[in-house]
């Protein structure tokens, strides 16, 4: 008799679990994600503004274009504009929690390009000109996308606003493809 009951009990649906009440207050995690997004996002937006507009002591588009051309990106000014716009818009998107997977993809793509063309030859540590900085930016962007931008984000009402594997995969694949296209042309 017990042999028959066990398979039936395993097939039975579990007892319903009471739904958790909606959170009415902002959690420490939400504030932590906001702090992370604002810090990394606004720093990246500023870094892009240095390239595009010469703000914050940056070289501006003409000088950045010459530097990109020296790295093998032709036409240099076009790639400088794309890189600067990716950093600026990706950074602002991350900071606001707006279109987070696309913002992360922009930052990931730029960081992959920086690693391949500039920093990888110098090893890991930034003190030697290595990939440390680029890896940190790319991983933070990907992690925020996987976790979700938090309750204090403009993406919150949208499906991708809760993060997850799909959002993280979109960010990583689009960032990787963007980097591959830029590196292959």
Backbone as JSON Lines, residues from 0, in Angstrom:
{"i":0,"aa":"X","n":[0.82,-1.19,0.0],"ca":[0.0,0.0,0.0],"c":[0.86,1.26,0.0]}
{"i":1,"aa":"X","n":[1.92,1.28,0.8],"ca":[2.77,2.46,0.84],"c":[3.49,2.67,-0.47]}
{"i":2,"aa":"X","n":[3.73,1.63,-1.23],"ca":[4.4,1.76,-2.53],"c":[3.57,2.56,-3.51]}
{"i":3,"aa":"X","n":[2.23,2.46,-3.41],"ca":[1.36,3.21,-4.31],"c":[1.19,4.66,-3.86]}
{"i":4,"aa":"X","n":[1.18,4.89,-2.59],"ca":[0.95,6.23,-2.09],"c":[2.13,7.17,-2.37]}
{"i":5,"aa":"X","n":[3.34,6.65,-2.31],"ca":[4.52,7.48,-2.5],"c":[4.54,8.14,-3.89]}
{"i":6,"aa":"X","n":[4.36,7.39,-4.98],"ca":[4.34,8.07,-6.29],"c":[3.2,9.07,-6.41]}
{"i":7,"aa":"X","n":[2.04,8.77,-5.81],"ca":[0.93,9.71,-5.89],"c":[1.23,10.98,-5.11]}
{"i":8,"aa":"X","n":[1.9,10.85,-3.98],"ca":[2.25,12.03,-3.18],"c":[3.29,12.87,-3.93]}
{"i":9,"aa":"X","n":[4.19,12.23,-4.65],"ca":[5.2,12.97,-5.39],"c":[4.58,13.74,-6.56]}
{"i":10,"aa":"X","n":[3.5,13.19,-7.12],"ca":[2.85,13.86,-8.24],"c":[1.91,14.97,-7.8]}
{"i":11,"aa":"X","n":[1.5,14.94,-6.59],"ca":[0.55,15.94,-6.1],"c":[1.2,17.31,-6.09]}
{"i":12,"aa":"X","n":[0.44,18.31,-6.44],"ca":[0.98,19.67,-6.44],"c":[1.21,20.11,-5.01]}
{"i":13,"aa":"X","n":[2.25,20.89,-4.79],"ca":[2.53,21.34,-3.43],"c":[1.45,22.28,-2.93]}
{"i":14,"aa":"X","n":[1.37,22.37,-1.62],"ca":[0.39,23.26,-1.02],"c":[0.71,24.7,-1.42]}
{"i":15,"aa":"X","n":[-0.31,25.5,-1.68],"ca":[-0.05,26.88,-2.09],"c":[0.67,27.65,-0.98]}
{"i":16,"aa":"X","n":[1.6,28.46,-1.4],"ca":[2.35,29.29,-0.46],"c":[1.75,30.69,-0.5]}
{"i":17,"aa":"X","n":[1.56,31.25,0.65],"ca":[1.0,32.6,0.71],"c":[1.95,33.57,0.04]}
{"i":18,"aa":"X","n":[1.42,34.43,-0.78],"ca":[2.25,35.42,-1.49],"c":[2.83,36.4,-0.48]}
{"i":19,"aa":"X","n":[4.08,36.74,-0.71],"ca":[4.73,37.71,0.16],"c":[4.1,39.08,-0.06]}
{"i":20,"aa":"X","n":[3.89,39.82,1.0],"ca":[3.31,41.15,0.82],"c":[4.27,42.04,0.04]}
{"i":21,"aa":"X","n":[3.75,42.91,-0.79],"ca":[4.63,43.78,-1.56],"c":[5.43,44.69,-0.62]}
{"i":22,"aa":"X","n":[6.69,44.9,-1.0],"ca":[7.53,45.77,-0.2],"c":[7.1,47.21,-0.4]}
{"i":23,"aa":"X","n":[6.92,47.91,0.7],"ca":[6.49,49.3,0.59],"c":[7.64,50.26,0.8]}
{"i":24,"aa":"X","n":[8.77,49.76,1.32],"ca":[9.89,50.65,1.56],"c":[11.08,50.21,0.72]}
{"i":25,"aa":"X","n":[11.98,51.12,0.55],"ca":[13.18,50.85,-0.22],"c":[14.17,50.11,0.67]}
{"i":26,"aa":"X","n":[14.75,49.05,0.15],"ca":[15.66,48.24,0.93],"c":[17.09,48.77,0.82]}
{"i":27,"aa":"X","n":[17.94,48.26,1.7],"ca":[19.37,48.6,1.63],"c":[19.95,48.11,0.31]}
{"i":28,"aa":"X","n":[19.47,46.97,-0.18],"ca":[19.93,46.45,-1.47],"c":[19.59,47.39,-2.62]}
{"i":29,"aa":"X","n":[18.39,47.95,-2.59],"ca":[17.99,48.92,-3.62],"c":[18.9,50.14,-3.59]}
{"i":30,"aa":"X","n":[19.19,50.62,-2.38],"ca":[20.08,51.79,-2.25],"c":[21.5,51.44,-2.67]}
{"i":31,"aa":"X","n":[21.94,50.23,-2.35],"ca":[23.27,49.79,-2.76],"c":[23.39,49.71,-4.28]}
{"i":32,"aa":"X","n":[22.37,49.15,-4.93],"ca":[22.37,49.1,-6.4],"c":[22.35,50.5,-7.0]}
{"i":33,"aa":"X","n":[21.58,51.4,-6.42],"ca":[21.55,52.77,-6.91],"c":[22.93,53.41,-6.78]}
{"i":34,"aa":"X","n":[23.58,53.23,-5.65],"ca":[24.92,53.78,-5.45],"c":[25.91,53.21,-6.46]}
{"i":35,"aa":"X","n":[25.85,51.93,-6.68],"ca":[26.73,51.28,-7.66],"c":[26.46,51.79,-9.07]}
{"i":36,"aa":"X","n":[25.18,51.83,-9.45],"ca":[24.82,52.31,-10.78],"c":[25.23,53.75,-11.0]}
{"i":37,"aa":"X","n":[24.95,54.61,-10.01],"ca":[25.3,56.03,-10.15],"c":[26.8,56.23,-10.26]}
{"i":38,"aa":"X","n":[27.56,55.55,-9.4],"ca":[29.0,55.73,-9.4],"c":[29.63,55.27,-10.71]}
{"i":39,"aa":"X","n":[29.39,54.03,-11.07],"ca":[30.01,53.49,-12.29],"c":[29.41,54.16,-13.52]}
{"i":40,"aa":"X","n":[28.1,54.31,-13.55],"ca":[27.45,54.9,-14.72],"c":[27.88,56.33,-14.98]}
{"i":41,"aa":"X","n":[27.89,57.17,-13.95],"ca":[28.27,58.57,-14.16],"c":[29.75,58.73,-14.45]}
{"i":42,"aa":"X","n":[30.59,57.88,-13.85],"ca":[32.01,57.93,-14.19],"c":[32.23,57.54,-15.66]}
{"i":43,"aa":"X","n":[31.51,56.52,-16.12],"ca":[31.65,56.12,-17.53],"c":[31.08,57.19,-18.46]}
{"i":44,"aa":"X","n":[29.98,57.82,-18.08],"ca":[29.42,58.9,-18.9],"c":[30.42,60.05,-18.98]}
{"i":45,"aa":"X","n":[31.06,60.38,-17.87],"ca":[32.09,61.42,-17.87],"c":[33.28,61.04,-18.72]}
{"i":46,"aa":"X","n":[33.67,59.77,-18.67],"ca":[34.79,59.29,-19.48],"c":[34.47,59.44,-20.98]}
{"i":47,"aa":"X","n":[33.24,59.12,-21.34],"ca":[32.81,59.3,-22.73],"c":[32.75,60.77,-23.12]}
{"i":48,"aa":"X","n":[32.3,61.62,-22.2],"ca":[32.23,63.06,-22.47],"c":[33.63,63.66,-22.65]}
{"i":49,"aa":"X","n":[34.63,63.08,-22.01],"ca":[36.01,63.5,-22.25],"c":[36.39,63.27,-23.71]}
{"i":50,"aa":"X","n":[36.01,62.11,-24.23],"ca":[36.34,61.77,-25.62],"c":[35.54,62.63,-26.61]}
{"i":51,"aa":"X","n":[34.25,62.77,-26.35],"ca":[33.38,63.44,-27.3],"c":[33.51,64.96,-27.29]}
{"i":52,"aa":"X","n":[33.55,65.53,-26.09],"ca":[33.41,66.98,-25.96],"c":[34.6,67.67,-25.31]}
{"i":53,"aa":"X","n":[35.6,66.89,-24.89],"ca":[36.74,67.49,-24.21],"c":[36.41,67.95,-22.79]}
{"i":54,"aa":"X","n":[35.3,67.48,-22.23],"ca":[34.92,67.86,-20.86],"c":[35.83,67.18,-19.85]}
{"i":55,"aa":"X","n":[35.87,67.72,-18.66],"ca":[36.6,67.14,-17.53],"c":[38.07,66.9,-17.86]}
{"i":56,"aa":"X","n":[38.66,67.8,-18.63],"ca":[40.07,67.68,-18.98],"c":[40.36,66.68,-20.07]}
{"i":57,"aa":"X","n":[39.34,66.22,-20.77],"ca":[39.53,65.23,-21.83],"c":[40.06,65.83,-23.11]}
{"i":58,"aa":"X","n":[40.49,64.98,-24.02],"ca":[41.12,65.45,-25.25],"c":[40.15,65.95,-26.32]}
{"i":59,"aa":"X","n":[38.9,65.59,-26.25],"ca":[37.95,65.97,-27.28],"c":[37.97,65.0,-28.45]}
{"i":60,"aa":"X","n":[37.04,65.18,-29.36],"ca":[36.83,64.22,-30.45],"c":[37.99,64.18,-31.45]}
{"i":61,"aa":"X","n":[38.53,65.33,-31.82],"ca":[39.6,65.34,-32.82],"c":[40.83,64.58,-32.32]}
{"i":62,"aa":"X","n":[41.28,64.88,-31.1],"ca":[42.46,64.2,-30.56],"c":[42.17,62.72,-30.3]}
{"i":63,"aa":"X","n":[40.97,62.42,-29.81],"ca":[40.61,61.02,-29.58],"c":[40.55,60.27,-30.9]}
{"i":64,"aa":"X","n":[40.06,60.92,-31.95],"ca":[40.04,60.3,-33.27],"c":[41.43,59.96,-33.76]}
{"i":65,"aa":"X","n":[42.39,60.86,-33.54],"ca":[43.78,60.57,-33.93],"c":[44.34,59.39,-33.13]}
{"i":66,"aa":"X","n":[44.01,59.33,-31.84],"ca":[44.47,58.21,-31.01],"c":[43.85,56.89,-31.47]}
{"i":67,"aa":"X","n":[42.57,56.91,-31.82],"ca":[41.92,55.7,-32.32],"c":[42.54,55.26,-33.65]}
{"i":68,"aa":"X","n":[42.85,56.22,-34.51],"ca":[43.49,55.88,-35.79],"c":[44.84,55.24,-35.54]}
{"i":69,"aa":"X","n":[45.59,55.74,-34.56],"ca":[46.89,55.16,-34.23],"c":[46.76,53.73,-33.71]}
{"i":70,"aa":"X","n":[45.61,53.39,-33.15],"ca":[45.36,52.04,-32.67],"c":[44.89,51.11,-33.79]}
{"i":71,"aa":"X","n":[44.65,51.67,-34.98],"ca":[44.21,50.86,-36.1],"c":[42.73,50.96,-36.43]}
{"i":72,"aa":"X","n":[42.01,51.84,-35.75],"ca":[40.6,52.06,-36.04],"c":[40.51,53.13,-37.12]}
{"i":73,"aa":"X","n":[40.0,52.75,-38.29],"ca":[39.89,53.71,-39.4],"c":[38.46,53.72,-39.92]}
{"i":74,"aa":"X","n":[37.84,54.88,-40.06],"ca":[38.36,56.2,-39.75],"c":[38.33,56.47,-38.23]}
{"i":75,"aa":"X","n":[39.43,56.98,-37.73],"ca":[39.59,57.22,-36.31],"c":[38.51,58.07,-35.67]}
{"i":76,"aa":"X","n":[38.14,59.2,-36.3],"ca":[37.09,60.04,-35.68],"c":[35.74,59.33,-35.55]}
{"i":77,"aa":"X","n":[35.4,58.49,-36.51],"ca":[34.14,57.75,-36.43],"c":[34.17,56.77,-35.25]}
{"i":78,"aa":"X","n":[35.24,56.02,-35.12],"ca":[35.34,55.09,-34.02],"c":[35.44,55.81,-32.68]}
{"i":79,"aa":"X","n":[36.09,56.95,-32.65],"ca":[36.15,57.74,-31.42],"c":[34.76,58.2,-31.02]}
{"i":80,"aa":"X","n":[33.97,58.62,-32.0],"ca":[32.59,59.05,-31.71],"c":[31.75,57.87,-31.23]}
{"i":81,"aa":"X","n":[31.91,56.71,-31.86],"ca":[31.16,55.53,-31.43],"c":[31.57,55.1,-30.02]}
{"i":82,"aa":"X","n":[32.86,55.09,-29.74],"ca":[33.33,54.71,-28.42],"c":[32.87,55.7,-27.36]}
{"i":83,"aa":"X","n":[33.02,57.0,-27.66],"ca":[32.6,58.02,-26.71],"c":[31.1,58.0,-26.47]}
{"i":84,"aa":"X","n":[30.32,57.81,-27.54],"ca":[28.86,57.74,-27.39],"c":[28.45,56.49,-26.62]}
{"i":85,"aa":"X","n":[29.13,55.37,-26.85],"ca":[28.82,54.15,-26.11],"c":[29.08,54.33,-24.63]}
{"i":86,"aa":"X","n":[30.2,54.96,-24.29],"ca":[30.51,55.21,-22.89],"c":[29.53,56.2,-22.27]}
{"i":87,"aa":"X","n":[29.23,57.27,-22.99],"ca":[28.34,58.3,-22.45],"c":[26.92,57.77,-22.28]}
{"i":88,"aa":"X","n":[26.36,57.22,-23.34],"ca":[24.98,56.73,-23.28],"c":[24.86,55.48,-22.42]}
{"i":89,"aa":"X","n":[25.82,54.58,-22.55],"ca":[25.8,53.38,-21.7],"c":[25.92,53.75,-20.23]}
{"i":90,"aa":"X","n":[26.8,54.7,-19.93],"ca":[26.96,55.14,-18.54],"c":[25.7,55.8,-18.0]}
{"i":91,"aa":"X","n":[25.09,56.68,-18.8],"ca":[23.85,57.33,-18.36],"c":[22.73,56.32,-18.18]}
{"i":92,"aa":"X","n":[22.63,55.37,-19.11],"ca":[21.61,54.33,-19.0],"c":[21.8,53.49,-17.74]}
{"i":93,"aa":"X","n":[23.06,53.13,-17.45],"ca":[23.32,52.36,-16.24],"c":[22.98,53.19,-15.0]}
{"i":94,"aa":"X","n":[23.38,54.44,-14.98],"ca":[23.12,55.3,-13.83],"c":[21.62,55.45,-13.56]}
{"i":95,"aa":"X","n":[20.85,55.61,-14.6],"ca":[19.4,55.8,-14.45],"c":[18.64,54.48,-14.31]}
{"i":96,"aa":"X","n":[19.31,53.37,-14.62],"ca":[18.6,52.1,-14.66],"c":[17.62,52.11,-15.8]}
{"i":97,"aa":"X","n":[18.04,52.65,-16.94],"ca":[17.18,52.79,-18.12],"c":[17.74,51.94,-19.26]}
{"i":98,"aa":"X","n":[16.93,51.02,-19.76],"ca":[17.36,50.09,-20.8],"c":[18.66,49.42,-20.37]}
{"i":99,"aa":"X","n":[18.66,48.93,-19.16],"ca":[19.87,48.41,-18.52],"c":[20.61,47.37,-19.36]}
{"i":100,"aa":"X","n":[19.96,46.39,-19.97],"ca":[20.73,45.43,-20.77],"c":[21.46,46.08,-21.95]}
{"i":101,"aa":"X","n":[20.84,47.08,-22.57],"ca":[21.49,47.77,-23.69],"c":[22.61,48.67,-23.2]}
{"i":102,"aa":"X","n":[22.39,49.35,-22.08],"ca":[23.44,50.19,-21.5],"c":[24.64,49.33,-21.13]}
{"i":103,"aa":"X","n":[24.39,48.19,-20.52],"ca":[25.48,47.27,-20.15],"c":[26.18,46.75,-21.4]}
{"i":104,"aa":"X","n":[25.43,46.43,-22.44],"ca":[26.04,45.94,-23.68],"c":[26.99,46.99,-24.26]}
{"i":105,"aa":"X","n":[26.59,48.25,-24.23],"ca":[27.46,49.32,-24.75],"c":[28.75,49.38,-23.96]}
{"i":106,"aa":"X","n":[28.66,49.32,-22.64],"ca":[29.86,49.39,-21.81],"c":[30.72,48.14,-21.96]}
{"i":107,"aa":"X","n":[30.1,46.98,-22.02],"ca":[30.85,45.74,-22.19],"c":[31.59,45.74,-23.52]}
{"i":108,"aa":"X","n":[30.92,46.18,-24.58],"ca":[31.56,46.22,-25.9],"c":[32.77,47.13,-25.92]}
{"i":109,"aa":"X","n":[32.64,48.31,-25.34],"ca":[33.76,49.26,-25.3],"c":[34.9,48.69,-24.47]}
{"i":110,"aa":"X","n":[34.58,48.05,-23.36],"ca":[35.63,47.5,-22.5],"c":[36.35,46.33,-23.16]}
{"i":111,"aa":"X","n":[35.63,45.51,-23.91],"ca":[36.28,44.42,-24.66],"c":[37.25,45.02,-25.68]}
{"i":112,"aa":"X","n":[36.81,46.04,-26.4],"ca":[37.69,46.68,-27.38],"c":[38.93,47.27,-26.7]}
{"i":113,"aa":"X","n":[38.75,47.92,-25.57],"ca":[39.89,48.49,-24.86],"c":[40.86,47.4,-24.42]}
{"i":114,"aa":"X","n":[40.32,46.29,-23.96],"ca":[41.19,45.2,-23.53],"c":[41.98,44.62,-24.71]}
{"i":115,"aa":"X","n":[41.3,44.37,-25.81],"ca":[41.96,43.74,-26.95],"c":[43.0,44.66,-27.57]}
{"i":116,"aa":"X","n":[42.68,45.94,-27.71],"ca":[43.58,46.83,-28.46],"c":[44.61,47.53,-27.6]}
{"i":117,"aa":"X","n":[44.37,47.68,-26.31],"ca":[45.28,48.5,-25.5],"c":[45.81,47.76,-24.28]}
{"i":118,"aa":"X","n":[44.93,47.3,-23.41],"ca":[45.38,46.91,-22.07],"c":[45.81,45.46,-21.92]}
{"i":119,"aa":"X","n":[45.32,44.54,-22.74],"ca":[45.65,43.12,-22.56],"c":[47.15,42.85,-22.66]}
{"i":120,"aa":"X","n":[47.82,43.6,-23.5],"ca":[49.26,43.39,-23.68],"c":[50.06,43.77,-22.43]}
{"i":121,"aa":"X","n":[49.43,44.45,-21.5],"ca":[50.13,44.93,-20.3],"c":[49.8,44.11,-19.05]}
{"i":122,"aa":"X","n":[49.09,43.01,-19.2],"ca":[48.8,42.16,-18.05],"c":[47.52,42.56,-17.34]}
{"i":123,"aa":"X","n":[47.46,42.16,-16.08],"ca":[46.23,42.36,-15.3],"c":[46.14,43.73,-14.65]}
{"i":124,"aa":"X","n":[47.16,44.17,-13.99],"ca":[47.05,45.32,-13.11],"c":[47.09,46.64,-13.84]}
{"i":125,"aa":"X","n":[46.22,47.54,-13.43],"ca":[46.12,48.86,-14.04],"c":[47.4,49.67,-13.86]}
{"i":126,"aa":"X","n":[48.12,49.43,-12.78],"ca":[49.38,50.16,-12.55],"c":[50.4,49.88,-13.65]}
{"i":127,"aa":"X","n":[50.25,48.75,-14.33],"ca":[51.11,48.41,-15.46],"c":[50.42,48.69,-16.8]}
{"i":128,"aa":"X","n":[49.24,49.33,-16.75],"ca":[48.46,49.57,-17.96],"c":[47.6,48.4,-18.35]}
{"i":129,"aa":"X","n":[47.34,47.47,-17.42],"ca":[46.61,46.24,-17.71],"c":[45.1,46.36,-17.71]}
{"i":130,"aa":"X","n":[44.45,45.22,-17.74],"ca":[43.01,45.11,-17.96],"c":[42.14,45.29,-16.72]}
{"i":131,"aa":"X","n":[42.73,45.48,-15.57],"ca":[42.0,45.53,-14.3],"c":[40.76,46.45,-14.36]}
{"i":132,"aa":"X","n":[40.95,47.68,-14.78],"ca":[39.87,48.66,-14.86],"c":[38.78,48.19,-15.83]}
{"i":133,"aa":"X","n":[39.18,47.74,-17.02],"ca":[38.22,47.33,-18.03],"c":[37.39,46.13,-17.58]}
{"i":134,"aa":"X","n":[38.04,45.18,-16.93],"ca":[37.33,44.0,-16.43],"c":[36.32,44.42,-15.37]}
{"i":135,"aa":"X","n":[36.72,45.3,-14.46],"ca":[35.8,45.73,-13.39],"c":[34.56,46.42,-13.96]}
{"i":136,"aa":"X","n":[34.74,47.32,-14.93],"ca":[33.6,48.02,-15.52],"c":[32.67,47.03,-16.21]}
{"i":137,"aa":"X","n":[33.23,46.12,-17.02],"ca":[32.41,45.15,-17.75],"c":[31.65,44.24,-16.78]}
{"i":138,"aa":"X","n":[32.31,43.78,-15.73],"ca":[31.68,42.87,-14.78],"c":[30.58,43.58,-13.98]}
{"i":139,"aa":"X","n":[30.82,44.82,-13.58],"ca":[29.79,45.56,-12.86],"c":[28.56,45.75,-13.75]}
{"i":140,"aa":"X","n":[28.76,46.12,-15.0],"ca":[27.64,46.32,-15.92],"c":[26.86,45.02,-16.11]}
{"i":141,"aa":"X","n":[27.58,43.92,-16.28],"ca":[26.92,42.62,-16.45],"c":[26.19,42.2,-15.17]}
{"i":142,"aa":"X","n":[26.83,42.39,-14.03],"ca":[26.21,41.99,-12.76],"c":[24.95,42.79,-12.46]}
{"i":143,"aa":"X","n":[24.98,44.1,-12.71],"ca":[23.78,44.91,-12.49],"c":[22.65,44.42,-13.39]}
{"i":144,"aa":"X","n":[22.98,44.05,-14.61],"ca":[21.96,43.54,-15.52],"c":[21.41,42.21,-15.02]}
{"i":145,"aa":"X","n":[22.27,41.33,-14.54],"ca":[21.83,40.02,-14.05],"c":[20.98,40.16,-12.78]}
{"i":146,"aa":"X","n":[21.4,41.01,-11.87],"ca":[20.68,41.22,-10.61],"c":[19.39,41.99,-10.85]}
{"i":147,"aa":"X","n":[19.45,42.91,-11.79],"ca":[18.36,43.85,-12.02],"c":[18.76,45.18,-11.43]}
{"i":148,"aa":"X","n":[18.32,46.28,-12.0],"ca":[18.78,47.59,-11.55],"c":[18.21,48.04,-10.21]}
{"i":149,"aa":"X","n":[17.28,47.29,-9.64],"ca":[16.72,47.65,-8.34],"c":[15.42,48.45,-8.47]}
{"i":150,"aa":"X","n":[14.81,48.69,-7.34],"ca":[13.52,49.39,-7.32],"c":[13.65,50.86,-7.67]}
{"i":151,"aa":"X","n":[14.85,51.42,-7.51],"ca":[15.06,52.84,-7.79],"c":[15.63,53.03,-9.19]}
{"i":152,"aa":"X","n":[15.0,52.4,-10.16],"ca":[15.46,52.44,-11.55],"c":[14.27,52.7,-12.47]}
{"i":153,"aa":"X","n":[14.55,53.35,-13.57],"ca":[13.49,53.62,-14.54],"c":[13.01,52.36,-15.25]}
{"i":154,"aa":"X","n":[13.83,51.31,-15.26],"ca":[13.47,50.04,-15.89],"c":[12.52,49.19,-15.05]}
{"i":155,"aa":"X","n":[12.32,49.52,-13.83],"ca":[11.6,48.65,-12.9],"c":[10.26,48.14,-13.44]}
{"i":156,"aa":"X","n":[9.45,48.96,-14.13],"ca":[8.16,48.43,-14.59],"c":[8.27,47.45,-15.76]}
{"i":157,"aa":"X","n":[9.42,47.37,-16.4],"ca":[9.54,46.54,-17.6],"c":[10.05,45.14,-17.27]}
{"i":158,"aa":"X","n":[9.81,44.23,-18.17],"ca":[10.17,42.82,-17.99],"c":[11.66,42.67,-17.68]}
{"i":159,"aa":"X","n":[12.52,43.42,-18.37],"ca":[13.96,43.3,-18.15],"c":[14.42,44.05,-16.9]}
{"i":160,"aa":"X","n":[13.51,44.76,-16.25],"ca":[13.85,45.53,-15.06],"c":[14.08,44.7,-13.82]}
{"i":161,"aa":"X","n":[13.83,43.41,-13.89],"ca":[14.08,42.55,-12.75],"c":[15.35,41.72,-12.93]}
{"i":162,"aa":"X","n":[16.05,41.94,-14.02],"ca":[17.29,41.21,-14.26],"c":[17.02,39.79,-14.69]}
{"i":163,"aa":"X","n":[17.97,38.91,-14.44],"ca":[17.83,37.51,-14.78],"c":[18.79,37.09,-15.87]}
{"i":164,"aa":"X","n":[18.74,35.79,-16.15],"ca":[19.64,35.21,-17.15],"c":[19.44,35.81,-18.54]}
{"i":165,"aa":"X","n":[18.19,36.0,-18.91],"ca":[17.91,36.51,-20.26],"c":[18.49,37.91,-20.45]}
{"i":166,"aa":"X","n":[18.26,38.8,-19.51],"ca":[18.78,40.17,-19.61],"c":[20.31,40.16,-19.63]}
{"i":167,"aa":"X","n":[20.92,39.35,-18.78],"ca":[22.38,39.28,-18.74],"c":[22.94,38.71,-20.03]}
{"i":168,"aa":"X","n":[22.26,37.7,-20.58],"ca":[22.71,37.1,-21.84],"c":[22.62,38.11,-22.97]}
{"i":169,"aa":"X","n":[21.54,38.87,-23.02],"ca":[21.39,39.9,-24.05],"c":[22.53,40.91,-23.95]}
{"i":170,"aa":"X","n":[22.83,41.37,-22.74],"ca":[23.9,42.35,-22.55],"c":[25.25,41.79,-22.99]}
{"i":171,"aa":"X","n":[25.54,40.57,-22.59],"ca":[26.84,39.97,-22.92],"c":[26.97,39.67,-24.41]}
{"i":172,"aa":"X","n":[25.92,39.12,-25.0],"ca":[25.98,38.78,-26.43],"c":[26.06,40.05,-27.28]}
{"i":173,"aa":"X","n":[25.21,41.03,-27.01],"ca":[25.25,42.27,-27.79],"c":[26.57,43.01,-27.61]}
{"i":174,"aa":"X","n":[27.07,43.06,-26.38],"ca":[28.36,43.69,-26.14],"c":[29.48,42.98,-26.87]}
{"i":175,"aa":"X","n":[29.47,41.66,-26.81],"ca":[30.48,40.86,-27.51],"c":[30.4,41.02,-29.02]}
{"i":176,"aa":"X","n":[29.18,40.99,-29.55],"ca":[29.01,41.17,-31.0],"c":[29.44,42.57,-31.45]}
{"i":177,"aa":"X","n":[29.07,43.58,-30.68],"ca":[29.49,44.95,-31.01],"c":[31.0,45.06,-31.03]}
{"i":178,"aa":"X","n":[31.64,44.48,-30.03],"ca":[33.1,44.51,-29.96],"c":[33.69,43.76,-31.15]}
{"i":179,"aa":"X","n":[33.14,42.61,-31.48],"ca":[33.67,41.8,-32.59],"c":[33.55,42.55,-33.91]}
{"i":180,"aa":"X","n":[32.42,43.22,-34.12],"ca":[32.24,43.99,-35.36],"c":[33.27,45.13,-35.44]}
{"i":181,"aa":"X","n":[33.4,45.86,-34.34],"ca":[34.35,46.99,-34.32],"c":[35.79,46.51,-34.54]}
{"i":182,"aa":"X","n":[36.12,45.37,-33.97],"ca":[37.48,44.86,-34.1],"c":[37.76,44.26,-35.48]}
{"i":183,"aa":"X","n":[36.72,43.81,-36.16],"ca":[36.92,43.15,-37.45],"c":[36.94,44.09,-38.64]}
{"i":184,"aa":"X","n":[36.45,45.3,-38.45],"ca":[36.36,46.24,-39.57],"c":[37.67,47.0,-39.72]}
